[in-house]
Amino acid sequence: MTSFDGGCHRYLGGLLERPDDRVASALRFSSELVAWVATPWALWGQSWLLAVLAVTILIGLPTVFSTPGDKAQVLVPVSGSVTILLVLLQFAAAVTSA
């Protein structure tokens, strides 16, 4: 059985170190930041309300729904596939809006 334990994963009585994910985290944060800034900026000319709604969705959904172990505090736990879909949504928004 696998469980999260302070930076290490327990697996069948042994310890496996958590992989170094700093580069992946930096890339994920960078794409989130581009999505948060570029999407409302691109939509502002169409409608200010649409721009506010877009940034609320892009920041709000990942804040509320997250995978346990991905963030320190989880409001509504979801599976990893939901988190992947939210990351892809933000990446698509960043690429489309930039």
N, C-alpha and C positions, 0 to 999 in steps of 0.2 A: 504494500500500500504506500502511496506517495503522499507526503504532506509537506507544507512549508514550515520551516523552523529557523527563523533568524538568519536568513541569508544562505542557508544550506538546505538541501532536500534530503529527507530520510527515505531510503529505499531498501527494503528487506534487511533492516538492521544496520546498514552501512550509511555513510555520509557521502553525498556528492556535492561538490562545490557549485554554487550558482555561477553560470557563465557571465563573463564580463559583457554587459549590454550597454555600455556608455555611448558607443558610436550609434547604435540603433536608437537609443533614447534621444540623442541629440538630433538625429535626422527626423525622428517623429515629432519632436517639439518644434523644429524649424518648419516643417510642413504645416503643423497646426497654427503656428504664428502667421505664416503667409496666408492661410485660409481665413484666420480671424481678421486680418487687416484688409486683404485684397478683395474678399467677397463683398463685404458691405460697401467698400469703396466703389467697386464695379456696379453695384446695384443702386447706389445713391442717386444716380441720374434718372433711373426708372421710377423709384419710389423710396422715400426715406423710411416708410413703414416696412417695406420689403427688406431693406438693408438691416434694420434693427431686428426683424424676425430672423433673418439669416444668421446674424452673429449670435443671437440668443440660442438658436438651434445648434450651431457649431460649437458653442461653449457649454451649453446646458446639458445636451444629451450625454456627452462623455463624462460630465461631472456627476450626473445622477446614476447612470448605468455604467458599471465597470466590473472587471473581472477581479475576484479576490486574489491578492498577491501581486496584481499589476499596480495598484495604488495603496497607500497606507490606510486610507479610510474609504470604505465602500458603502454608499447609501443603498443602492439596489444591486445586489449581486446578479451578474449574468454570465453566460458561458463565454468562452474565448471567441467563438464565432461571431457573437454580437459585437464584441470589442473590435474584431478585425473589420467588420462591416462599418463601424463608426469611424475607424481610422481611414478606410478606403473612401468614405464619404468626405472626410476632411481633405484627403489628398486630391480627390476629384475637384472639390471646390477650389483648392489652391491652384491646381493646374489650369482650370477653366478661367479663373478670375485674374491670374497673373499675366 
